[in-house]
Amino acid sequence: MIPKKIPLRTCIACREEKPKRELLRVVKNAQGEIRLDFSGKLPGRGAYVCNSEACIKRLAKYKLLNKAFSAEVPAEVYAAVEEEFFGAK
């Protein structure tokens, strides 16, 4: 029996490849709305970030979502990502 392939994604903060399920996905839909995607199935352009404190801090410090989506990302989105990570700890 062939083992099931595990999809890998790259964290935009540390540039490490990790299994998709271990990463937090932020998605930009066709209307330009940017939000967290907990299911990993929302349509649109996705960017992934690790569940590590260093990556979450780097994400906001260097405004990496702006670069990933080639658009201005509101501070509320960065705050929501930080809240999700630090609130779940």
N, CA, C and O atoms as a GROMACS GRO file, in nm:
protein
  356
    1MET      N    1   0.083  -0.118   0.000
    1MET     CA    2   0.000   0.000   0.000
    1MET      C    3   0.088   0.125   0.000
    1MET      O    4   0.186   0.132   0.074
    2ILE      N    5   0.054   0.222  -0.083
    2ILE     CA    6   0.131   0.345  -0.094
    2ILE      C    7   0.088   0.441   0.018
    2ILE      O    8  -0.031   0.465   0.037
    3PRO      N    9   0.187   0.496   0.093
    3PRO     CA   10   0.151   0.590   0.199
    3PRO      C   11   0.091   0.718   0.141
    3PRO      O   12   0.130   0.763   0.033
    4LYS      N   13  -0.004   0.777   0.214
    4LYS     CA   14  -0.072   0.898   0.170
    4LYS      C   15   0.025   1.017   0.174
    4LYS      O   16   0.099   1.035   0.271
    5LYS      N   17   0.023   1.096   0.068
    5LYS     CA   18   0.111   1.212   0.059
    5LYS      C   19   0.060   1.323   0.150
    5LYS      O   20  -0.059   1.356   0.148
    6ILE      N   21   0.149   1.380   0.229
    6ILE     CA   22   0.114   1.489   0.320
    6ILE      C   23   0.149   1.621   0.250
    6ILE      O   24   0.265   1.642   0.214
    7PRO      N   25   0.050   1.711   0.231
    7PRO     CA   26   0.080   1.837   0.164
    7PRO      C   27   0.168   1.926   0.252
    7PRO      O   28   0.142   1.942   0.371
    8LEU      N   29   0.270   1.985   0.192
    8LEU     CA   30   0.361   2.074   0.261
    8LEU      C   31   0.337   2.217   0.215
    8LEU      O   32   0.306   2.240   0.098
    9ARG      N   33   0.352   2.312   0.307
    9ARG     CA   34   0.341   2.453   0.275
    9ARG      C   35   0.458   2.525   0.340
    9ARG      O   36   0.516   2.476   0.437
   10THR      N   37   0.493   2.642   0.286
   10THR     CA   38   0.606   2.719   0.337
   10THR      C   39   0.555   2.835   0.422
   10THR      O   40   0.466   2.909   0.382
   11CYS      N   41   0.613   2.848   0.540
   11CYS     CA   42   0.580   2.959   0.630
   11CYS      C   43   0.639   3.087   0.570
   11CYS      O   44   0.755   3.088   0.528
   12ILE      N   45   0.560   3.195   0.564
   12ILE     CA   46   0.610   3.319   0.505
   12ILE      C   47   0.705   3.394   0.597
   12ILE      O   48   0.771   3.488   0.553
   13ALA      N   49   0.714   3.354   0.724
   13ALA     CA   50   0.803   3.421   0.818
   13ALA      C   51   0.941   3.355   0.825
   13ALA      O   52   1.043   3.423   0.815
   14CYS      N   53   0.945   3.223   0.842
   14CYS     CA   54   1.074   3.155   0.858
   14CYS      C   55   1.118   3.080   0.733
   14CYS      O   56   1.232   3.032   0.725
   15ARG      N   57   1.029   3.068   0.633
   15ARG     CA   58   1.056   3.003   0.506
   15ARG      C   59   1.080   2.852   0.518
   15ARG      O   60   1.143   2.793   0.430
   16GLU      N   61   1.032   2.791   0.625
   16GLU     CA   62   1.045   2.646   0.643
   16GLU      C   63   0.922   2.576   0.588
   16GLU      O   64   0.810   2.626   0.602
   17GLU      N   65   0.942   2.460   0.527
   17GLU     CA   66   0.830   2.378   0.480
   17GLU      C   67   0.783   2.290   0.594
   17GLU      O   68   0.862   2.223   0.660
   18LYS      N   69   0.651   2.289   0.616
   18LYS     CA   70   0.591   2.208   0.721
   18LYS      C   71   0.459   2.152   0.670
   18LYS      O   72   0.404   2.204   0.572
   19PRO      N   73   0.408   2.048   0.734
   19PRO     CA   74   0.276   1.996   0.693
   19PRO      C   75   0.170   2.105   0.704
   19PRO      O   76   0.170   2.184   0.798
   20LYS      N   77   0.079   2.106   0.608
   20LYS     CA   78  -0.025   2.209   0.598
   20LYS      C   79  -0.106   2.222   0.726
   20LYS      O   80  -0.140   2.333   0.766
   21ARG      N   81  -0.137   2.111   0.791
   21ARG     CA   82  -0.221   2.113   0.911
   21ARG      C   83  -0.154   2.179   1.031
   21ARG      O   84  -0.223   2.219   1.126
   22GLU      N   85  -0.021   2.192   1.030
   22GLU     CA   86   0.050   2.253   1.142
   22GLU      C   87   0.058   2.405   1.129
   22GLU      O   88   0.105   2.472   1.222
   23LEU      N   89   0.014   2.460   1.017
   23LEU     CA   90   0.027   2.602   0.992
   23LEU      C   91  -0.107   2.673   1.000
   23LEU      O   92  -0.212   2.612   0.980
   24LEU      N   93  -0.103   2.802   1.028
   24LEU     CA   94  -0.221   2.887   1.030
   24LEU      C   95  -0.233   2.954   0.894
   24LEU      O   96  -0.135   3.009   0.844
   25ARG      N   97  -0.352   2.949   0.831
   25ARG     CA   98  -0.372   3.004   0.697
   25ARG      C   99  -0.447   3.136   0.705
   25ARG      O  100  -0.548   3.149   0.774
   26VAL      N  101  -0.394   3.234   0.632
   26VAL     CA  102  -0.460   3.363   0.615
   26VAL      C  103  -0.496   3.371   0.467
   26VAL      O  104  -0.411   3.342   0.383
   27VAL      N  105  -0.620   3.409   0.435
   27VAL     CA  106  -0.666   3.406   0.296
   27VAL      C  107  -0.718   3.543   0.252
   27VAL      O  108  -0.781   3.616   0.329
   28LYS      N  109  -0.690   3.576   0.125
   28LYS     CA  110  -0.745   3.696   0.062
   28LYS      C  111  -0.840   3.649  -0.048
   28LYS      O  112  -0.797   3.583  -0.142
   29ASN      N  113  -0.968   3.684  -0.035
   29ASN     CA  114  -1.067   3.637  -0.134
   29ASN      C  115  -1.075   3.733  -0.252
   29ASN      O  116  -1.003   3.833  -0.258
   30ALA      N  117  -1.163   3.703  -0.347
   30ALA     CA  118  -1.176   3.781  -0.470
   30ALA      C  119  -1.222   3.925  -0.444
   30ALA      O  120  -1.193   4.014  -0.524
   31GLN      N  121  -1.292   3.948  -0.335
   31GLN     CA  122  -1.338   4.083  -0.301
   31GLN      C  123  -1.230   4.164  -0.230
   31GLN      O  124  -1.250   4.282  -0.202
   32GLY      N  125  -1.117   4.102  -0.200
   32GLY     CA  126  -1.007   4.172  -0.133
   32GLY      C  127  -1.011   4.163   0.018
   32GLY      O  128  -0.927   4.224   0.085
   33GLU      N  129  -1.106   4.088   0.074
   33GLU     CA  130  -1.114   4.072   0.219
   33GLU      C  131  -1.005   3.975   0.265
   33GLU      O  132  -0.981   3.872   0.202
   34ILE      N  133  -0.940   4.010   0.375
   34ILE     CA  134  -0.834   3.925   0.429
   34ILE      C  135  -0.878   3.878   0.566
   34ILE      O  136  -0.915   3.959   0.652
   35ARG      N  137  -0.875   3.745   0.587
   35ARG     CA  138  -0.918   3.690   0.715
   35ARG      C  139  -0.851   3.555   0.742
   35ARG      O  140  -0.789   3.496   0.653
   36LEU      N  141  -0.865   3.510   0.865
   36LEU     CA  142  -0.809   3.381   0.904
   36LEU      C  143  -0.896   3.269   0.849
   36LEU      O  144  -1.018   3.281   0.844
   37ASP      N  145  -0.832   3.161   0.807
   37ASP     CA  146  -0.904   3.046   0.752
   37ASP      C  147  -0.869   2.924   0.837
   37ASP      O  148  -0.762   2.865   0.822
   38PHE      N  149  -0.961   2.888   0.926
   38PHE     CA  150  -0.935   2.776   1.015
   38PHE      C  151  -0.959   2.641   0.948
   38PHE      O  152  -0.899   2.541   0.986
   39SER      N  153  -1.047   2.639   0.847
   39SER     CA  154  -1.076   2.513   0.778
   39SER      C  155  -0.970   2.479   0.675
   39SER      O  156  -0.951   2.362   0.641
   40GLY      N  157  -0.901   2.582   0.623
   40GLY     CA  158  -0.801   2.559   0.519
   40GLY      C  159  -0.863   2.537   0.383
   40GLY      O  160  -0.796   2.493   0.290
   41LYS      N  161  -0.993   2.568   0.369
   41LYS     CA  162  -1.063   2.540   0.244
   41LYS      C  163  -1.131   2.661   0.181
   41LYS      O  164  -1.196   2.648   0.078
   42LEU      N  165  -1.118   2.778   0.241
   42LEU     CA  166  -1.181   2.896   0.184
   42LEU      C  167  -1.117   2.929   0.049
   42LEU      O  168  -0.996   2.912   0.033
   43PRO      N  169  -1.197   2.977  -0.047
   43PRO     CA  170  -1.139   3.012  -0.177
   43PRO      C  171  -1.058   3.141  -0.169
   43PRO      O  172  -1.091   3.230  -0.091
   44GLY      N  173  -0.954   3.150  -0.248
   44GLY     CA  174  -0.873   3.271  -0.253
   44GLY      C  175  -0.726   3.240  -0.236
   44GLY      O  176  -0.686   3.124  -0.225
   45ARG      N  177  -0.647   3.344  -0.234
   45ARG     CA  178  -0.502   3.333  -0.220
   45ARG      C  179  -0.469   3.312  -0.074
   45ARG      O  180  -0.512   3.390   0.012
   46GLY      N  181  -0.393   3.208  -0.044
   46GLY     CA  182  -0.359   3.178   0.094
   46GLY      C  183  -0.213   3.202   0.125
   46GLY      O  184  -0.127   3.188   0.039
   47ALA      N  185  -0.186   3.239   0.250
   47ALA     CA  186  -0.051   3.253   0.301
   47ALA      C  187  -0.047   3.178   0.433
   47ALA      O  188  -0.143   3.183   0.511
   48TYR      N  189   0.062   3.110   0.459
   48TYR     CA  190   0.073   3.026   0.577
   48TYR      C  191   0.181   3.078   0.671
   48TYR      O  192   0.283   3.130   0.628
   49VAL      N  193   0.154   3.062   0.801
   49VAL     CA  194   0.250   3.103   0.904
   49VAL      C  195   0.254   2.995   1.012
   49VAL      O  196   0.152   2.935   1.046
   50CYS      N  197   0.373   2.971   1.066
   50CYS     CA  198   0.394   2.869   1.170
   50CYS      C  199   0.323   2.906   1.299
   50CYS      O  200   0.285   3.020   1.323
   51ASN      N  201   0.307   2.806   1.381
   51ASN     CA  202   0.252   2.826   1.515
   51ASN      C  203   0.365   2.849   1.615
   51ASN      O  204   0.363   2.792   1.725
   52SER      N  205   0.463   2.931   1.579
   52SER     CA  206   0.571   2.962   1.672
   52SER      C  207   0.568   3.111   1.704
   52SER      O  208   0.532   3.193   1.619
   53GLU      N  209   0.605   3.144   1.824
   53GLU     CA  210   0.600   3.283   1.870
   53GLU      C  211   0.689   3.373   1.783
   53GLU      O  212   0.650   3.485   1.750
   54ALA      N  213   0.806   3.324   1.747
   54ALA     CA  214   0.899   3.404   1.666
   54ALA      C  215   0.840   3.437   1.529
   54ALA      O  216   0.854   3.550   1.480
   55CYS      N  217   0.773   3.341   1.467
   55CYS     CA  218   0.714   3.365   1.335
   55CYS      C  219   0.597   3.462   1.342
   55CYS      O  220   0.581   3.546   1.254
   56ILE      N  221   0.515   3.452   1.445
   56ILE     CA  222   0.401   3.541   1.462
   56ILE      C  223   0.449   3.685   1.481
   56ILE      O  224   0.392   3.778   1.423
   57LYS      N  225   0.554   3.703   1.562
   57LYS     CA  226   0.609   3.838   1.584
   57LYS      C  227   0.673   3.892   1.457
   57LYS      O  228   0.657   4.011   1.426
   58ARG      N  229   0.744   3.809   1.384
   58ARG     CA  230   0.809   3.850   1.260
   58ARG      C  231   0.704   3.889   1.154
   58ARG      O  232   0.726   3.981   1.075
   59LEU      N  233   0.591   3.820   1.154
   59LEU     CA  234   0.483   3.847   1.060
   59LEU      C  235   0.438   3.993   1.069
   59LEU      O  236   0.425   4.060   0.967
   60ALA      N  237   0.415   4.041   1.190
   60ALA     CA  238   0.369   4.179   1.209
   60ALA      C  239   0.483   4.280   1.195
   60ALA      O  240   0.464   4.386   1.137
   61LYS      N  241   0.599   4.246   1.246
   61LYS     CA  242   0.712   4.338   1.244
   61LYS      C  243   0.750   4.378   1.102
   61LYS      O  244   0.775   4.496   1.075
   62TYR      N  245   0.756   4.281   1.013
   62TYR     CA  246   0.798   4.307   0.875
   62TYR      C  247   0.682   4.316   0.776
   62TYR      O  248   0.703   4.325   0.655
   63LYS      N  249   0.558   4.315   0.829
   63LYS     CA  250   0.437   4.323   0.746
   63LYS      C  251   0.443   4.223   0.629
   63LYS      O  252   0.428   4.261   0.513
   64LEU      N  253   0.464   4.098   0.663
   64LEU     CA  254   0.483   3.994   0.562
   64LEU      C  255   0.356   3.961   0.485
   64LEU      O  256   0.363   3.916   0.371
   65LEU      N  257   0.239   3.983   0.544
   65LEU     CA  258   0.115   3.959   0.471
   65LEU      C  259   0.099   4.061   0.357
   65LEU      O  260   0.044   4.028   0.252
   66ASN      N  261   0.146   4.183   0.379
   66ASN     CA  262   0.142   4.284   0.271
   66ASN      C  263   0.220   4.232   0.150
   66ASN      O  264   0.176   4.247   0.036
   67LYS      N  265   0.335   4.173   0.176
   67LYS     CA  266   0.418   4.122   0.066
   67LYS      C  267   0.356   3.998   0.002
   67LYS      O  268   0.361   3.982  -0.120
   68ALA      N  269   0.299   3.912   0.083
   68ALA     CA  270   0.241   3.788   0.030
   68ALA      C  271   0.120   3.815  -0.058
   68ALA      O  272   0.100   3.746  -0.159
   69PHE      N  273   0.039   3.915  -0.022
   69PHE     CA  274  -0.083   3.944  -0.097
   69PHE      C  275  -0.067   4.062  -0.193
   69PHE      O  276  -0.161   4.094  -0.266
   70SER      N  277   0.047   4.126  -0.194
   70SER     CA  278   0.071   4.245  -0.278
   70SER      C  279  -0.039   4.348  -0.258
   70SER      O  280  -0.090   4.407  -0.354
   71ALA      N  281  -0.076   4.369  -0.133
   71ALA     CA  282  -0.182   4.464  -0.098
   71ALA      C  283  -0.161   4.512   0.045
   71ALA      O  284  -0.088   4.451   0.123
   72GLU      N  285  -0.226   4.623   0.077
   72GLU     CA  286  -0.218   4.676   0.213
   72GLU      C  287  -0.309   4.593   0.304
   72GLU      O  288  -0.429   4.581   0.279
   73VAL      N  289  -0.252   4.537   0.409
   73VAL     CA  290  -0.327   4.454   0.503
   73VAL      C  291  -0.351   4.536   0.630
   73VAL      O  292  -0.256   4.589   0.688
   74PRO      N  293  -0.478   4.548   0.675
   74PRO     CA  294  -0.508   4.627   0.795
   74PRO      C  295  -0.441   4.569   0.920
   74PRO      O  296  -0.415   4.449   0.930
   75ALA      N  297  -0.414   4.658   1.014
   75ALA     CA  298  -0.352   4.617   1.140
   75ALA      C  299  -0.440   4.518   1.216
   75ALA      O  300  -0.390   4.438   1.295
   76GLU      N  301  -0.572   4.523   1.194
   76GLU     CA  302  -0.664   4.432   1.263
   76GLU      C  303  -0.637   4.286   1.226
   76GLU      O  304  -0.654   4.197   1.309
   77VAL      N  305  -0.595   4.262   1.103
   77VAL     CA  306  -0.565   4.125   1.061
   77VAL      C  307  -0.443   4.073   1.137
   77VAL      O  308  -0.443   3.960   1.185
   78TYR      N  309  -0.340   4.157   1.146
   78TYR     CA  310  -0.221   4.117   1.223
   78TYR      C  311  -0.258   4.094   1.370
   78TYR      O  312  -0.209   4.000   1.432
   79ALA      N  313  -0.343   4.180   1.424
   79ALA     CA  314  -0.388   4.166   1.562
   79ALA      C  315  -0.467   4.036   1.581
   79ALA      O  316  -0.452   3.968   1.683
   80ALA      N  317  -0.550   4.001   1.483
   80ALA     CA  318  -0.628   3.877   1.492
   80ALA      C  319  -0.538   3.754   1.490
   80ALA      O  320  -0.564   3.658   1.562
   81VAL      N  321  -0.434   3.758   1.409
   81VAL     CA  322  -0.340   3.645   1.404
   81VAL      C  323  -0.269   3.633   1.539
   81VAL      O  324  -0.256   3.523   1.593
   82GLU      N  325  -0.222   3.745   1.593
   82GLU     CA  326  -0.154   3.742   1.723
   82GLU      C  327  -0.249   3.695   1.834
   82GLU      O  328  -0.210   3.618   1.920
   83GLU      N  329  -0.373   3.742   1.831
   83GLU     CA  330  -0.471   3.703   1.931
   83GLU      C  331  -0.498   3.553   1.925
   83GLU      O  332  -0.507   3.487   2.028
   84GLU      N  333  -0.512   3.500   1.803
   84GLU     CA  334  -0.537   3.357   1.785
   84GLU      C  335  -0.422   3.275   1.841
   84GLU      O  336  -0.444   3.173   1.907
   85PHE      N  337  -0.300   3.320   1.816
   85PHE     CA  338  -0.184   3.244   1.863
   85PHE      C  339  -0.165   3.258   2.013
   85PHE      O  340  -0.156   3.158   2.084
   86PHE      N  341  -0.157   3.380   2.061
   86PHE     CA  342  -0.128   3.402   2.202
   86PHE      C  343  -0.247   3.370   2.292
   86PHE      O  344  -0.228   3.336   2.409
   87GLY      N  345  -0.368   3.381   2.240
   87GLY     CA  346  -0.488   3.347   2.317
   87GLY      C  347  -0.503   3.198   2.336
   87GLY      O  348  -0.557   3.154   2.438
   88ALA      N  349  -0.455   3.118   2.238
   88ALA     CA  350  -0.468   2.972   2.243
   88ALA      C  351  -0.360   2.907   2.327
   88ALA      O  352  -0.367   2.788   2.356
   89LYS      N  353  -0.259   2.984   2.364
   89LYS     CA  354  -0.146   2.928   2.439
   89LYS      C  355  -0.177   2.889   2.579
   89LYS      O  356  -0.090   2.841   2.651
   0.00000   0.00000   0.00000
